[in-house]
């Protein structure tokens, strides 16, 4: 049981039709729900921390919680920085003990993205840490990531091959139609699978990453709204589309919004149905169970990673 990188995880996933779930964490209950599900399902696991999570919980608390989860469950876990915006934050996380970092230079021109990514890769690799980068821009809003739809661009396959060759990055997040947040599509959901196939064909040994891959399941949106939320028209990526993407080089699937919806739905329900309770352990406890159930569902039915440990 240890903090590990994704090297072995991704190598195994590339040889089979499954992906590793990368679940965003913000507090103790979320971490406990995720790791308990992964332990029960015998699934490899990535816990990832965003800029918003670092600000909310403080890095030292999150790191110690993950260390406690490893000790409690006996799991090998990859601890990953999600959407690191510059070299300094990536360096800080490497120095703090993260085993994987993402440098998101997608907002920069191609050459600048390469320069920044290469700088992070050199430092991280010197310290035994793996690096994820992003090429193309996903629309949507999630934590510190905010991209207008008109500014979103799909990943160019030829540029992807050049980018990987010149940076030495370990995995690449690609833009093929997913987006951050709960409002991913205004009409019929669409992912550019032909583009994904072209990228995978050009860099078959590079694990690909799908950001903005929550499915925004209707039952949880409806339950949130039933108990006072206002989330009209939320729509995510159909789960069958994630399963298809996994067949074409996608080894890491990022999931955050679905966790938020599951936890919020149950916390709202409990508070409404038990107005006499004011013990946070009661409503956060059911929230933790909701997280566990959602993660188990994803592992079994969407990622196909159950029993891969």
VOPAGU-2260 file (C-alpha; in pm, 1 decimal, decimal comma):
REM VOPAGU-2260
SITE   aa  ch    i         X         Y         Z
SITE  UNK   A    0       0,0       0,0       0,0
SITE  UNK   A    1     150,9     325,3    -112,7
SITE  UNK   A    2     120,9     640,7    -314,6
SITE  UNK   A    3     202,0     531,9    -669,9
SITE  UNK   A    4     226,5     684,3   -1015,7
SITE  UNK   A    5      -4,1     596,3   -1304,1
SITE  UNK   A    6     266,0     425,7   -1513,8
SITE  UNK   A    7     171,2      68,1   -1431,2
SITE  UNK   A    8    -201,7     149,5   -1414,0
SITE  UNK   A    9    -205,2     299,4   -1762,1
SITE  UNK   A   10      18,3      32,0   -1914,9
SITE  UNK   A   11    -231,9    -233,9   -1807,7
SITE  UNK   A   12    -532,3     -28,5   -1915,5
SITE  UNK   A   13    -386,6      34,9   -2262,9
SITE  UNK   A   14    -372,7    -339,4   -2319,3
SITE  UNK   A   15    -740,3    -382,1   -2225,3
SITE  UNK   A   16   -1072,1    -204,1   -2270,7
SITE  UNK   A   17   -1091,7     -32,7   -1933,8
SITE  UNK   A   18    -997,8     302,0   -1782,1
SITE  UNK   A   19    -898,3     431,3   -1441,0
SITE  UNK   A   20   -1138,9     661,8   -1262,8
SITE  UNK   A   21    -986,8     992,2   -1153,5
SITE  UNK   A   22   -1218,1    1123,1    -883,9
SITE  UNK   A   23   -1193,9    1476,1    -747,9
SITE  UNK   A   24   -1170,2    1507,5    -369,6
SITE  UNK   A   25   -1248,7    1798,0    -137,2
SITE  UNK   A   26   -1301,2    1657,7     213,2
SITE  UNK   A   27   -1285,5    1348,1     433,3
SITE  UNK   A   28   -1627,5    1207,7     347,3
SITE  UNK   A   29   -1566,4    1225,4     -26,6
SITE  UNK   A   30   -1230,4    1052,3       6,8
SITE  UNK   A   31   -1375,2     780,6     230,9
SITE  UNK   A   32   -1665,4     711,2      -4,8
SITE  UNK   A   33   -1435,1     683,0    -307,1
SITE  UNK   A   34   -1171,6     458,7    -151,3
SITE  UNK   A   35   -1425,6     230,0      13,7
SITE  UNK   A   36   -1588,5     171,3    -324,8
SITE  UNK   A   37   -1252,5     110,8    -495,8
SITE  UNK   A   38   -1154,0    -136,8    -224,5
SITE  UNK   A   39   -1480,5    -329,3    -255,3
SITE  UNK   A   40   -1451,7    -334,2    -635,6
SITE  UNK   A   41   -1077,6    -414,1    -636,4
SITE  UNK   A   42   -1019,8    -127,5    -876,7
SITE  UNK   A   43    -710,8      85,7    -941,1
SITE  UNK   A   44    -769,4     442,5    -833,1
SITE  UNK   A   45    -665,1     802,8    -890,6
SITE  UNK   A   46    -760,8    1072,3    -642,0
SITE  UNK   A   47    -720,6    1418,5    -784,1
SITE  UNK   A   48    -703,1    1761,6    -626,2
SITE  UNK   A   49    -803,4    2079,8    -805,8
SITE  UNK   A   50    -699,9    2437,5    -733,9
SITE  UNK   A   51   -1038,0    2487,7    -568,9
SITE  UNK   A   52    -990,1    2184,8    -345,2
SITE  UNK   A   53    -644,8    2303,0    -239,7
SITE  UNK   A   54    -788,0    2640,7    -147,3
SITE  UNK   A   55   -1087,2    2493,6      38,0
SITE  UNK   A   56    -927,1    2212,4     238,5
SITE  UNK   A   57    -558,3    2316,8     237,6
SITE  UNK   A   58    -300,9    2087,7      75,6
SITE  UNK   A   59    -162,6    1943,0     398,5
SITE  UNK   A   60    -506,3    1823,3     511,1
SITE  UNK   A   61    -580,5    1657,3     177,1
SITE  UNK   A   62    -242,2    1486,7     166,7
SITE  UNK   A   63    -282,6    1349,6     519,2
SITE  UNK   A   64    -637,3    1232,0     442,5
SITE  UNK   A   65    -512,6    1041,7     137,9
SITE  UNK   A   66    -230,4     890,1     342,2
SITE  UNK   A   67    -489,6     781,8     599,6
SITE  UNK   A   68    -703,9     629,3     323,3
SITE  UNK   A   69    -408,1     423,0     203,1
SITE  UNK   A   70    -338,7     298,6     555,7
SITE  UNK   A   71    -705,7     222,6     617,4
SITE  UNK   A   72    -780,3      40,5     292,0
SITE  UNK   A   73    -445,9    -105,8     188,0
SITE  UNK   A   74    -492,4      40,7    -160,5
SITE  UNK   A   75    -222,2     174,6    -387,2
SITE  UNK   A   76    -345,0     520,9    -486,2
SITE  UNK   A   77    -220,2     779,7    -731,4
SITE  UNK   A   78    -249,4    1135,6    -597,3
SITE  UNK   A   79    -287,7    1374,7    -889,7
SITE  UNK   A   80    -294,5    1752,7    -929,4
SITE  UNK   A   81    -584,9    1844,9   -1158,0
SITE  UNK   A   82    -541,7    2148,1   -1387,2
SITE  UNK   A   83    -219,0    2292,7   -1255,7
SITE  UNK   A   84    -203,2    2635,5   -1412,7
SITE  UNK   A   85     171,6    2695,4   -1407,5
SITE  UNK   A   86     512,3    2549,4   -1325,2
SITE  UNK   A   87     511,8    2679,3    -968,2
SITE  UNK   A   88     196,4    2497,2    -857,9
SITE  UNK   A   89     313,3    2175,5   -1025,6
SITE  UNK   A   90     652,6    2203,4    -853,9
SITE  UNK   A   91     485,0    2263,9    -517,3
SITE  UNK   A   92     270,9    1951,1    -554,0
SITE  UNK   A   93     568,8    1740,8    -664,9
SITE  UNK   A   94     761,2    1863,3    -360,1
SITE  UNK   A   95     461,4    1792,8    -133,6
SITE  UNK   A   96     446,9    1427,9    -237,3
SITE  UNK   A   97     196,2    1410,3    -522,9
SITE  UNK   A   98     277,2    1124,9    -760,6
SITE  UNK   A   99     117,6    1281,8   -1069,3
SITE  UNK   A  100      61,2    1640,1   -1182,6
SITE  UNK   A  101    -128,2    1799,1   -1467,1
SITE  UNK   A  102       9,3    2109,7   -1630,0
SITE  UNK   A  103    -276,0    2274,6   -1818,2
SITE  UNK   A  104    -117,5    2501,9   -2076,4
SITE  UNK   A  105    -410,6    2468,9   -2316,3
SITE  UNK   A  106    -495,7    2839,1   -2286,0
SITE  UNK   A  107    -157,9    2928,4   -2435,1
SITE  UNK   A  108     -46,6    2913,2   -2800,4
SITE  UNK   A  109      91,8    2578,3   -2912,6
SITE  UNK   A  110     462,2    2663,5   -2875,6
SITE  UNK   A  111     413,3    2819,4   -2532,7
SITE  UNK   A  112     213,7    2515,1   -2418,0
SITE  UNK   A  113     505,9    2297,6   -2526,9
SITE  UNK   A  114     759,4    2515,6   -2344,2
SITE  UNK   A  115     567,7    2517,2   -2014,7
SITE  UNK   A  116     483,1    2146,8   -2033,2
SITE  UNK   A  117     841,8    2049,1   -2106,9
SITE  UNK   A  118     962,4    2249,8   -1806,4
SITE  UNK   A  119     718,0    2065,9   -1577,6
SITE  UNK   A  120     803,2    1727,2   -1731,4
SITE  UNK   A  121    1175,4    1775,7   -1670,4
SITE  UNK   A  122    1126,8    1868,8   -1304,0
SITE  UNK   A  123     863,0    1604,1   -1232,7
SITE  UNK   A  124    1054,1    1320,6   -1400,1
SITE  UNK   A  125    1365,4    1411,8   -1202,8
SITE  UNK   A  126    1155,9    1347,8    -890,5
SITE  UNK   A  127     985,6    1027,3   -1010,5
SITE  UNK   A  128     651,4    1196,4   -1079,8
SITE  UNK   A  129     443,7    1156,9   -1396,7
SITE  UNK   A  130     286,1    1441,4   -1594,2
SITE  UNK   A  131     -41,7    1490,3   -1775,7
SITE  UNK   A  132     -88,4    1780,2   -2017,0
SITE  UNK   A  133    -378,0    1913,8   -2222,8
SITE  UNK   A  134    -405,9    2005,1   -2588,7
SITE  UNK   A  135    -728,8    2165,4   -2707,1
SITE  UNK   A  136    -974,8    2349,3   -2485,3
SITE  UNK   A  137   -1282,8    2210,2   -2312,1
SITE  UNK   A  138   -1579,9    2440,8   -2266,2
SITE  UNK   A  139   -1759,3    2474,1   -1934,4
SITE  UNK   A  140   -1700,9    2571,4   -1573,8
SITE  UNK   A  141   -1554,7    2360,2   -1294,6
SITE  UNK   A  142   -1360,0    2508,4   -1004,0
SITE  UNK   A  143   -1098,9    2743,6   -1154,3
SITE  UNK   A  144   -1152,9    2619,5   -1510,2
SITE  UNK   A  145   -1373,8    2854,8   -1710,4
SITE  UNK   A  146   -1386,2    2839,8   -2090,1
SITE  UNK   A  147   -1659,4    2995,4   -2303,9
SITE  UNK   A  148   -1808,4    2760,4   -2564,1
SITE  UNK   A  149   -1694,4    2987,5   -2845,2
SITE  UNK   A  150   -1334,2    2953,5   -2725,1
SITE  UNK   A  151   -1336,3    2575,0   -2702,3
SITE  UNK   A  152   -1131,9    2392,3   -2965,5
SITE  UNK   A  153   -1094,2    2024,1   -3045,0
SITE  UNK   A  154    -752,6    1858,5   -3032,7
SITE  UNK   A  155    -568,9    1836,5   -3364,6
SITE  UNK   A  156    -429,6    1483,0   -3411,0
SITE  UNK   A  157    -109,5    1590,9   -3585,9
SITE  UNK   A  158     -43,0    1852,8   -3318,6
SITE  UNK   A  159    -104,9    1591,6   -3050,7
SITE  UNK   A  160     165,4    1366,2   -3194,1
SITE  UNK   A  161     411,6    1655,2   -3219,2
SITE  UNK   A  162     326,4    1775,3   -2869,7
SITE  UNK   A  163     391,5    1437,7   -2707,8
SITE  UNK   A  164     716,2    1387,3   -2899,4
SITE  UNK   A  165     854,4    1728,7   -2806,0
SITE  UNK   A  166     747,2    1737,4   -2439,8
SITE  UNK   A  167     789,7    1377,9   -2325,8
SITE  UNK   A  168     460,5    1404,2   -2139,3
SITE  UNK   A  169     325,2    1078,8   -1989,1
SITE  UNK   A  170     -43,7    1122,9   -2076,3
SITE  UNK   A  171    -250,6    1367,9   -2276,8
SITE  UNK   A  172    -593,7    1515,7   -2211,3
SITE  UNK   A  173    -776,1    1560,8   -2540,2
SITE  UNK   A  174   -1075,0    1771,3   -2637,6
SITE  UNK   A  175   -1329,5    1576,2   -2842,1
SITE  UNK   A  176   -1656,7    1731,4   -2725,5
SITE  UNK   A  177   -1679,1    1685,3   -2350,1
SITE  UNK   A  178   -1696,3    1989,6   -2120,5
SITE  UNK   A  179   -1668,1    2075,7   -1753,5
SITE  UNK   A  180   -1965,2    2118,1   -1524,0
SITE  UNK   A  181   -2325,8    1997,7   -1531,0
SITE  UNK   A  182   -2430,2    2159,3   -1860,6
SITE  UNK   A  183   -2224,2    1976,6   -2120,1
SITE  UNK   A  184   -2463,7    1976,7   -2417,2
SITE  UNK   A  185   -2747,0    2202,9   -2523,6
SITE  UNK   A  186   -2875,8    1955,7   -2780,8
SITE  UNK   A  187   -2790,6    1600,0   -2875,6
SITE  UNK   A  188   -2471,5    1479,0   -2704,5
SITE  UNK   A  189   -2181,9    1440,1   -2946,6
SITE  UNK   A  190   -1823,3    1320,9   -2913,3
SITE  UNK   A  191   -1584,0    1318,3   -3207,5
SITE  UNK   A  192   -1480,3     953,8   -3200,1
SITE  UNK   A  193   -1313,6     970,9   -3541,7
SITE  UNK   A  194   -1083,5    1241,2   -3407,8
SITE  UNK   A  195   -1011,3    1027,7   -3101,1
SITE  UNK   A  196    -927,5     728,1   -3320,9
SITE  UNK   A  197    -688,3     939,7   -3528,2
SITE  UNK   A  198    -511,1    1068,1   -3217,3
SITE  UNK   A  199    -479,4     717,3   -3072,9
SITE  UNK   A  200    -347,2     583,3   -3404,5
SITE  UNK   A  201     -73,4     847,6   -3414,7
SITE  UNK   A  202      32,7     806,8   -3049,8
SITE  UNK   A  203     -78,4     452,1   -2960,4
SITE  UNK   A  204     156,5     423,8   -2661,3
SITE  UNK   A  205      34,7     747,1   -2499,5
SITE  UNK   A  206    -251,4     711,3   -2249,6
SITE  UNK   A  207    -529,5     955,7   -2333,9
SITE  UNK   A  208    -739,6    1137,9   -2076,1
SITE  UNK   A  209   -1103,2    1243,1   -2093,6
SITE  UNK   A  210   -1188,2    1550,6   -1888,0
SITE  UNK   A  211   -1543,8    1666,9   -1825,5
SITE  UNK   A  212   -1667,5    1308,9   -1838,6
SITE  UNK   A  213   -1945,3    1308,5   -1578,2
SITE  UNK   A  214   -2275,9    1173,6   -1704,9
SITE  UNK   A  215   -2496,7    1402,1   -1492,0
SITE  UNK   A  216   -2740,6    1118,2   -1426,6
SITE  UNK   A  217   -3099,9    1236,7   -1438,9
SITE  UNK   A  218   -3208,3    1060,4   -1121,5
SITE  UNK   A  219   -2963,2    1263,8    -913,9
SITE  UNK   A  220   -3046,6    1591,3   -1084,1
SITE  UNK   A  221   -3415,5    1520,9   -1025,7
SITE  UNK   A  222   -3355,5    1432,7    -661,1
SITE  UNK   A  223   -3158,0    1751,8    -605,3
SITE  UNK   A  224   -3437,2    1954,2    -760,5
SITE  UNK   A  225   -3702,7    1764,9    -565,2
SITE  UNK   A  226   -3542,9    1879,4    -241,9
SITE  UNK   A  227   -3497,3    2242,7    -328,2
SITE  UNK   A  228   -3212,3    2269,4    -578,3
SITE  UNK   A  229   -3237,7    2461,3    -903,5
SITE  UNK   A  230   -3044,9    2271,8   -1169,1
SITE  UNK   A  231   -3265,5    2292,5   -1478,9
SITE  UNK   A  232   -3155,1    2139,5   -1806,8
SITE  UNK   A  233   -2839,4    1973,9   -1675,5
SITE  UNK   A  234   -2699,7    1722,1   -1923,6
SITE  UNK   A  235   -2382,6    1513,7   -1924,7
SITE  UNK   A  236   -2196,4    1261,1   -2137,7
SITE  UNK   A  237   -2400,3     943,3   -2191,6
SITE  UNK   A  238   -2228,6     652,7   -2025,1
SITE  UNK   A  239   -2221,9     446,4   -2342,5
SITE  UNK   A  240   -2008,0     719,7   -2499,3
SITE  UNK   A  241   -1752,1     687,7   -2220,7
SITE  UNK   A  242   -1742,9     312,1   -2276,3
SITE  UNK   A  243   -1676,1     373,0   -2646,8
SITE  UNK   A  244   -1398,7     623,9   -2575,9
SITE  UNK   A  245   -1224,9     372,7   -2352,1
SITE  UNK   A  246   -1183,8     145,6   -2655,3
SITE  UNK   A  247    -964,4     405,2   -2827,8
SITE  UNK   A  248    -679,3     483,7   -2593,5
SITE  UNK   A  249    -861,6     663,2   -2310,9
SITE  UNK   A  250    -703,7     531,6   -1989,7
SITE  UNK   A  251    -812,7     801,6   -1743,9
SITE  UNK   A  252   -1165,1     938,0   -1703,6
SITE  UNK   A  253   -1216,2    1243,3   -1483,6
SITE  UNK   A  254   -1528,8    1245,5   -1267,3
SITE  UNK   A  255   -1628,8    1530,9   -1038,8
SITE  UNK   A  256   -1977,6    1666,7   -1115,9
SITE  UNK   A  257   -2141,6    1326,0   -1070,6
SITE  UNK   A  258   -1992,4    1301,1    -721,4
SITE  UNK   A  259   -2120,3    1647,0    -631,9
SITE  UNK   A  260   -2469,4    1566,5    -755,7
SITE  UNK   A  261   -2487,9    1232,8    -574,2
SITE  UNK   A  262   -2371,2    1377,6    -244,6
SITE  UNK   A  263   -2583,4    1691,1    -269,7
SITE  UNK   A  264   -2896,6    1493,3    -355,6
SITE  UNK   A  265   -2869,3    1276,2     -45,0
SITE  UNK   A  266   -2768,1    1556,3     189,7
SITE  UNK   A  267   -3062,3    1767,9      70,4
SITE  UNK   A  268   -3300,0    1474,3     104,8
SITE  UNK   A  269   -3183,9    1392,2     455,6
SITE  UNK   A  270   -3208,2    1749,8     582,1
SITE  UNK   A  271   -3558,2    1794,9     441,2
SITE  UNK   A  272   -3683,3    1459,0     570,7
SITE  UNK   A  273   -3517,5    1498,0     913,0
SITE  UNK   A  274   -3564,8    1863,6    1009,9
SITE  UNK   A  275   -3502,5    1776,0    1373,2
SITE  UNK   A  276   -3143,0    1665,9    1306,0
SITE  UNK   A  277   -2857,4    1912,9    1323,4
SITE  UNK   A  278   -2569,3    1667,0    1359,8
SITE  UNK   A  279   -2338,3    1700,3    1056,0
SITE  UNK   A  280   -2237,9    1335,6    1092,3
SITE  UNK   A  281   -2592,3    1234,4    1003,2
SITE  UNK   A  282   -2624,2    1418,1     672,0
SITE  UNK   A  283   -2258,7    1392,6     575,7
SITE  UNK   A  284   -2279,1    1021,2     651,0
SITE  UNK   A  285   -2552,2     965,9     392,8
SITE  UNK   A  286   -2356,8    1189,2     156,0
SITE  UNK   A  287   -2055,6     962,5     199,0
SITE  UNK   A  288   -2266,1     656,7     117,3
SITE  UNK   A  289   -2396,2     832,0    -194,0
SITE  UNK   A  290   -2037,6     894,7    -306,6
SITE  UNK   A  291   -1953,4     527,6    -248,3
SITE  UNK   A  292   -2252,0     414,2    -452,3
SITE  UNK   A  293   -2174,6     649,0    -740,7
SITE  UNK   A  294   -1809,8     545,9    -756,5
SITE  UNK   A  295   -1897,5     175,3    -746,0
SITE  UNK   A  296   -2142,7     232,3   -1032,5
SITE  UNK   A  297   -1877,6     409,9   -1239,4
SITE  UNK   A  298   -1615,9     142,4   -1175,2
SITE  UNK   A  299   -1848,0    -144,1   -1266,1
SITE  UNK   A  300   -2057,4      -0,6   -1547,7
SITE  UNK   A  301   -1863,7     283,2   -1709,0
SITE  UNK   A  302   -1490,5     230,7   -1653,0
SITE  UNK   A  303   -1493,3    -150,8   -1657,2
SITE  UNK   A  304   -1211,4    -141,5   -1399,2
SITE  UNK   A  305   -1365,6    -369,7   -1136,7
SITE  UNK   A  306   -1134,3    -657,1   -1042,2
SITE  UNK   A  307    -830,0    -505,7   -1214,9
SITE  UNK   A  308    -616,6    -480,6    -899,8
